[in-house]
C-alpha cells in the first residue's frame, strides 16, 4: 500500500520547538514554548538536529523543495520578487499525481509570490480552502475577535478553519487513492499583533532575558518581539495538532509519511531571514512514518530540505526525475539508529540571490553562497560592495526620525528592505548611535567582507569572523574548495556564467 504524504510547512518558522531544548545549551528560547504536537511527532518518529534550508528566502526555498534541486537550477524560481514558475520543471506533487496515482491538495501557502501562483502544486485546481485563510493572521484575528468570542473561542475558530479545509480535501479524495497534502500556514510571517505572545500565550517577554543571541540587544522591546513570534510558533503547533487528529479520526495516520518543517528563520530579526547564518537557515524537522521510521530517533545527519523532493517520489513508488539533484533521505529515514547515519551527509550548501531589494539599487541581488558543516559556517559574499540588507538611504527620510518612528517602521520597510519591518528593526535603527548598539547595528546592516568564517565551537553566535586569521587558513581553504566543487558540479550561474544572469533583467529587475 502506498503511503499518504503530508508535508506541514510553516512560513518563516525557524528551529523553534520544545523538543530541541534538550539538545541546546542552557537558556534556550525553546525552553519557554510548548509544542506538544511537534514533540509527539518527533518522539514517535525522528527528530533532525541539522536540517537547513537551501535558501533563506521563501520563494527560492520553496522552488528548491518542490523541484528537488538547488534554487539556482529553477530558473526564475530562484528569486522572490519577479519569480515566474517554469512548468517544464518536474515537481514532486505533480509527479506523484501523474505517475503515482496520488490525490494532491493544499491549503494556505505553497509557492508564492510569483507567477503562476502555486503552479508547482497545481495552482487553483488543487487548492482546498472553503473555510477561509484567517489562520494566516492568527494573532491579529484572535485579538480582533476576542471581545465577541473570547480568546479561547477565537483560537478555536481558527483551528476549525484548518480542520474544515482539510476535511474538504479528504472528502474530495477518490476512494482508496493515496494523497499528497501540503499544509502551509503563514502566521509566523510578519506582521503579528504586538504583545500577543503574552496576551494570547502567556509568554512573558522578560522571561527571554539572557536567552537572545549575542547579536541582538537584550532589551524589553526586542524580547517582546521575539515572544510574540514564539506565540505564533505555538499557534502553528496547535494547527498541526488539528491535522494529526483528523488523520487519526479517519484511520489514516499510521499510513501517512508525515514531515513537519519550515522555510527558514525568523523574519524582521537581524542576521535571520535572508541571511546564511544559523538563525536564518536552521529549521525544525520531524518525520513520523510508522513501520518505516523507528520511533525515538535523534538524527544528526545534515539535511538540505530540497532532499525531500526525491524522498517523496521514492516513498510514493515513482522514479525520481533526473532533474532532481537533491539526495533522497530514504536511507536515513529507514535506518533504525540515531546519530550520524550517512557519513557523506556532513554539510549543507545554502545560498541567496535577490529577495526584495530596494528601488535605489535597481533591485540588484546580494549574492551569497555558504557551506555549513558541524563546526563551521563558511560564506562567500560575491558582491561585498553592496548592502546585504538593502539600500540604507531611506534613513535620510525625515519620517524616520518622527516621534512615531517605531510604529512607522513596524508598518513599512523604510530602509534596508531585505529585513522585514518589525519592532526589532525599528528599535535598532532608532538606537543605532548608542555606544553599545552601534557594533550590533553594524553586524546587522553593514557591508560584509567577501569571505566569512565562523568557528561554531568557539563562537556559537557567529560574531567573530576568522576568515583572515592565519590560524584558520587551512580550514578556510578546505571549506572554500568544498563549496566551489559543489557550485561547479551543480552548474551555479553565479560561478559558471560571465556575465551572470542574476545581474540583469528579469532576474535583477529594472535599474532605478
C-alpha positions in Angstrom: 0.0 0.0 0.0 1.3 3.4 -1.0 1.7 5.8 2.0 -0.1 9.1 2.1 2.4 12.0 2.2 1.6 15.0 4.3 4.0 18.0 4.4 3.4 20.5 7.1 5.5 23.5 6.2 5.2 26.8 8.1 6.3 30.1 6.7 9.3 31.8 8.4 9.4 29.1 11.2 13.0 28.5 12.3 14.1 25.9 14.7 11.7 26.7 17.5 10.1 23.7 19.2 10.3 22.5 22.8 11.8 19.2 21.5 15.0 21.0 20.7 15.6 22.4 24.2 17.4 19.4 25.5 19.8 19.4 22.5 20.8 23.0 23.1 22.8 24.8 25.8 21.3 26.5 28.8 18.9 29.4 28.4 17.5 28.3 25.1 14.4 30.1 23.8 12.9 26.6 23.2 12.7 26.1 27.0 9.9 28.8 27.0 7.5 27.3 24.5 5.1 24.4 24.4 4.8 22.5 21.1 3.3 19.1 22.2 2.2 18.1 18.7 5.6 18.6 17.0 7.2 17.0 20.0 4.9 14.0 19.8 5.7 13.5 16.1 9.4 13.7 16.9 9.0 11.1 19.7 7.0 8.7 17.5 9.5 9.2 14.7 12.7 11.0 14.2 14.0 14.4 15.2 16.6 16.0 13.0 19.1 18.4 14.6 20.9 19.6 11.5 18.2 20.5 9.0 18.8 23.6 6.9 17.0 25.3 4.0 18.5 25.6 0.5 17.8 29.4 0.6 16.7 31.7 3.5 14.0 33.3 1.3 10.6 31.8 0.9 10.1 31.6 -2.9 13.6 30.2 -3.8 13.4 27.9 -0.8 10.0 26.5 -1.9 11.1 26.3 -5.6 14.0 24.2 -4.4 12.0 21.9 -2.3 9.2 21.3 -4.8 11.7 20.7 -7.7 14.2 18.7 -5.5 17.1 20.8 -6.8 19.2 23.8 -5.8 17.4 27.1 -6.1 19.7 28.3 -8.9 18.5 25.4 -11.0 14.9 26.6 -11.0 15.1 29.4 -13.5 13.1 32.5 -12.3 12.1 30.4 -9.3 15.5 31.4 -7.8 14.3 34.8 -6.8 11.4 36.1 -4.8 10.2 39.4 -6.3 9.6 38.7 -10.0 9.5 34.9 -9.7 8.0 33.0 -12.6 7.5 29.3 -12.4 8.8 27.2 -15.3 6.2 24.4 -15.7 8.6 22.2 -17.6 10.4 21.6 -14.3 9.1 18.4 -12.6 7.9 18.8 -9.0 7.2 16.1 -6.5 3.4 16.8 -6.1 2.6 16.8 -9.8 4.9 13.8 -10.4 3.1 11.9 -7.7 -0.2 12.8 -9.2 0.7 12.0 -12.8 2.8 8.8 -12.2 1.8 7.6 -8.8 -2.0 8.0 -8.7 -1.9 10.4 -5.8 -4.6 12.8 -5.0 -2.9 16.2 -4.5 -4.1 19.2 -2.5 -3.1 22.1 -0.2 -4.3 24.9 2.0 -2.6 28.2 2.6 0.8 28.9 1.1 2.8 26.6 -1.1 4.6 28.7 -3.8 4.1 32.5 -3.7 4.5 35.2 -4.5 5.2 34.6 -8.1 3.6 33.7 -11.4 1.7 31.4 -11.9 0.6 31.3 -8.2 1.1 27.8 -6.7 1.8 26.4 -10.2 4.2 23.7 -8.8 1.4 22.0 -7.0 -1.4 22.6 -9.5 -2.4 26.2 -8.7 -6.1 26.8 -8.1 -7.1 23.3 -9.2 -5.6 21.6 -6.1 -6.5 24.3 -3.5 -8.9 23.4 -0.7 -9.8 26.5 1.4 -13.6 26.6 1.6 -13.4 27.7 5.3 -11.0 30.6 4.6 -7.5 31.7 5.3 -7.8 33.6 8.6 -5.3 31.3 10.3 -2.6 33.2 8.5 -3.3 36.3 10.5 -3.6 34.4 13.7 -2.7 36.9 16.4 -4.4 39.8 14.6 -7.6 37.8 14.0 -7.8 36.4 17.6 -7.2 39.8 19.1 -9.8 41.5 16.9 -12.4 38.8 17.7 -11.6 38.2 21.4 -14.3 40.5 22.6 -17.1 38.6 20.8 -15.7 35.1 21.1 -13.2 35.2 23.9 -9.6 34.4 23.3 -10.1 30.6 23.5 -13.2 30.8 21.3 -11.4 32.9 18.7 -8.5 30.4 18.7 -10.9 27.5 18.3 -12.5 29.2 15.3 -9.1 29.3 13.5 -8.3 25.7 14.4 -11.7 24.8 13.0 -10.9 26.6 9.8 -7.8 24.4 9.3 -9.9 21.4 10.2 -12.7 22.2 7.7 -10.2 23.0 4.9 -8.5 19.6 5.5 -11.8 17.8 5.6 -12.8 19.3 2.3 -9.7 17.8 0.8 -10.2 14.4 2.4 -13.8 14.3 1.4 -13.0 15.0 -2.2 -10.4 12.3 -2.4 -11.3 9.3 -4.6 -11.8 6.1 -2.7 -8.6 4.4 -1.8 -6.4 6.9 -3.6 -3.2 7.8 -1.7 -2.9 11.5 -1.1 -0.2 14.1 -1.1 -1.1 17.2 1.0 0.6 20.4 1.9 -0.4 22.4 5.0 1.3 25.8 4.7 0.4 28.3 7.4 1.9 31.7 7.2 1.1 33.2 10.6 4.8 33.0 11.6 5.5 35.5 8.8 5.0 39.1 9.9 3.1 41.0 10.9 1.9 39.9 14.4 -0.2 41.6 17.0 2.3 43.4 19.2 2.1 42.0 22.7 0.3 38.8 21.6 3.0 36.5 22.9 2.0 37.4 26.5 -1.7 38.3 25.8 -2.6 35.1 23.9 0.0 32.6 25.1 1.3 33.7 28.4 4.9 34.1 27.2 6.4 36.8 29.4 8.8 39.0 27.3 11.2 39.4 30.2 11.5 35.7 30.6 13.6 35.9 27.4 16.3 38.0 29.2 19.6 36.3 28.8 18.3 34.0 26.1 18.6 36.1 23.0 21.6 35.5 20.7 24.5 37.8 21.3 24.0 39.9 18.2 20.6 41.2 19.5 20.3 43.9 22.1 18.8 42.3 25.2 16.1 45.0 25.8 12.4 44.7 26.5 11.2 45.8 23.1 13.2 43.1 21.3 12.4 40.5 23.9 8.7 41.3 23.4 9.0 41.0 19.6 10.7 37.6 20.0 8.0 36.5 22.5 5.3 37.4 20.0 7.0 35.3 17.4 7.2 32.3 19.8 3.4 32.7 20.3 2.9 32.3 16.6 5.1 29.2 16.7 2.8 27.7 19.3 -0.2 28.6 17.1 1.4 26.6 14.3 1.8 23.6 16.6 -1.9 23.8 17.6 -2.9 23.8 13.9 -0.6 20.8 13.4 -2.4 19.0 16.1 -5.7 19.5 14.3 -4.3 17.9 11.2 -2.9 15.0 13.1 -6.2 14.4 15.0 -8.2 14.5 11.7 -5.8 11.9 10.3 -6.2 9.7 13.4 -10.0 10.0 13.3 -10.1 8.8 9.7 -7.7 5.9 10.4 -5.1 7.4 8.0 -2.4 8.5 10.5 -0.4 5.3 10.5 -0.3 5.0 6.8 1.0 8.6 6.4 4.5 9.8 5.9 4.3 13.0 8.0 7.0 15.6 7.7 7.0 18.9 9.6 9.3 21.8 8.9 9.5 25.4 7.8 11.2 27.7 5.2 14.0 29.5 7.1 14.3 31.6 10.2 12.5 34.4 12.0 11.6 37.5 9.9 12.5 41.0 11.0 15.4 40.0 13.2 18.9 40.8 12.2 21.1 38.0 10.8 18.0 35.7 10.5 15.7 35.5 7.4 17.6 36.4 4.2 21.0 35.6 5.9 23.1 32.5 5.7 23.8 32.3 9.4 22.2 29.5 11.5 19.3 31.7 12.7 18.4 32.2 9.1 18.9 28.7 7.7 18.3 26.2 10.5 14.8 24.8 10.8 12.8 22.3 12.8 12.4 18.9 11.2 10.5 15.9 12.5 9.4 12.8 10.5 6.8 10.2 11.5 6.2 7.1 9.4 5.2 4.0 11.4 6.8 0.8 10.2 9.5 2.7 8.3 10.9 5.3 10.6 11.9 3.9 14.0 10.4 6.0 16.9 12.6 8.0 19.3 15.5 8.6 16.9 17.7 11.7 17.0 19.4 12.1 13.7 22.4 14.3 13.3 22.9 13.9 9.5 22.9 17.2 7.7 19.7 17.6 5.6 19.0 20.1 2.9 15.2 20.4 2.7 15.4 20.1 -1.1 16.2 16.4 -0.4 12.5 15.9 0.2 11.7 16.2 -3.5 13.4 12.9 -4.4 12.5 11.4 -1.0 8.7 11.9 -1.5 9.0 10.5 -5.1 10.8 7.4 -3.8 8.3 6.9 -0.9 5.5 7.1 -3.4 6.9 4.4 -5.6 7.8 6.5 -8.7 11.0 7.2 -10.5 12.9 10.2 -9.3 13.1 12.8 -12.1 16.6 13.2 -13.5 16.4 17.0 -12.8 16.2 16.4 -9.0 19.8 16.9 -7.8 18.7 16.5 -4.1 19.7 13.3 -2.3 16.9 11.0 -1.2 16.6 10.7 2.6 15.2 7.2 2.4 18.5 5.5 3.7 18.4 7.9 6.6 14.7 7.5 7.4 14.6 3.7 7.2 17.8 3.1 9.3 17.0 2.3 12.9 19.9 4.0 14.5 20.3 7.5 16.0 23.2 9.8 15.3 25.1 10.1 12.0 23.7 7.6 9.5 25.2 8.5 6.2 28.8 9.7 6.7 28.7 11.8 3.5 25.9 13.9 4.9 28.3 16.2 6.8 27.4 19.5 5.1 24.7 21.6 3.5 25.2 24.3 0.8 22.9 27.3 1.1 22.7 30.5 -0.9 20.8 33.6 -1.8 20.4 35.9 -4.8 17.6 38.5 -4.7 14.8 38.7 -2.1 13.0 42.1 -2.2 15.9 44.6 -2.8 15.5 48.3 -3.0 14.4 50.6 -5.8 17.5 52.8 -5.3 19.6 49.7 -6.1 17.6 48.8 -9.2 16.8 45.5 -7.4 20.3 44.2 -7.6 20.9 40.9 -5.8 23.1 40.3 -2.8 24.7 37.1 -4.0 25.9 34.7 -1.3 26.8 31.0 -1.0 27.6 29.1 2.1 28.9 25.8 3.3 27.7 24.7 6.8 29.5 21.8 8.5 29.3 20.6 12.1 31.9 23.0 13.2 32.0 25.9 10.8 30.0 28.3 8.7 31.8 29.5 5.6 30.2 32.2 3.5 31.2 33.9 0.2 29.7 37.3 -0.5 30.2 37.7 -4.2 29.5 41.5 -4.2 30.8 42.8 -0.9 30.4 46.5 -2.0 26.6 46.1 -1.9 24.4 46.3 1.2 23.4 42.9 2.4 20.0 44.0 3.8 19.2 46.5 1.1 19.8 50.2 0.5 20.0 52.3 3.7 19.3 55.7 2.0 15.8 55.7 3.4 17.4 56.6 6.7 17.7 60.2 5.3 13.9 60.4 5.1 12.7 62.8 7.8 9.9 60.4 8.6 12.4 58.0 10.1 13.1 60.5 12.9 9.5 61.2 13.6 8.2 60.6 17.2 6.2 57.6 16.0 9.1 56.1 14.1 8.8 52.8 15.9 5.2 52.5 14.7 6.2 53.6 11.2 9.0 51.1 10.9 6.7 48.3 12.1 4.2 49.1 9.4 6.6 49.7 6.5 10.0 48.6 5.3 11.5 52.1 5.4 15.2 51.4 4.9 17.0 48.0 4.4 14.2 46.4 2.6 15.5 42.9 2.8 14.9 42.9 6.5 11.2 42.7 7.2 9.7 45.6 9.1 9.5 44.9 12.8 9.7 46.5 16.2 13.2 45.0 16.5 14.3 46.6 13.2 12.8 49.9 14.3 14.5 49.8 17.7 17.9 49.1 16.3 17.7 51.8 13.7 16.3 54.3 16.2 19.2 53.4 18.7 21.9 52.9 16.1 24.2 55.6 17.5 24.1 54.3 21.1 27.5 53.2 22.2 26.5 49.6 23.0 24.2 49.2 20.0 26.5 50.6 17.2 28.6 47.4 16.8 25.5 45.2 16.7 23.9 47.5 14.2 26.9 47.2 12.0 26.8 43.4 12.2 23.1 43.6 11.3 23.1 46.1 8.5 26.7 46.9 7.5 28.6 45.8 4.5 30.4 42.4 4.8 33.8 41.2 3.5 34.0 38.8 0.6 34.6 35.8 2.9 33.2 35.0 6.3 34.3 32.1 8.5 32.9 31.3 12.0 34.1 28.6 14.4 30.9 27.5 16.0 32.6 25.7 18.8 34.3 28.9 20.0 31.7 31.3 18.6 28.2 29.8 18.6 26.5 33.1 17.7 28.9 33.8 14.8 30.1 37.1 16.0 33.8 36.8 15.2 34.8 36.4 11.5 38.1 34.4 11.4 38.4 34.2 7.6 41.6 36.3 7.7 43.0 34.7 10.8 46.2 32.7 9.9 45.3 30.1 12.4 42.3 29.2 10.3 44.0 29.4 6.9 43.8 25.6 6.2 40.2 25.3 7.3 39.2 28.3 5.2 40.9 26.8 2.2 39.4 23.4 2.6 35.9 24.8 3.1 36.2 27.1 0.1 37.3 24.1 -2.0 34.4 22.0 -0.9 31.9 24.8 -1.6 33.3 25.6 -5.1 33.3 22.0 -6.0 29.5 21.8 -5.3 28.8 25.0 -7.2 30.7 23.8 -10.2 29.2 20.3 -10.2 25.7 21.8 -9.9 26.3 24.5 -12.6 25.7 27.5 -10.4 25.4 30.5 -12.7 27.0 32.8 -10.1 30.2 30.8 -10.6 29.8 29.4 -14.1 28.5 32.3 -16.1 30.3 35.5 -17.1 28.4 37.8 -17.0 26.0 36.2 -14.6 22.3 36.1 -15.4 21.4 37.4 -11.9 22.8 40.8 -12.7 20.4 41.5 -15.5 16.6 41.6 -16.2 14.5 39.8 -15.5 16.4 38.4 -12.5 17.7 41.8 -11.3 14.8 44.0 -12.3 14.9 47.3 -14.0 17.6 49.8 -13.0 16.4 52.8 -10.9 
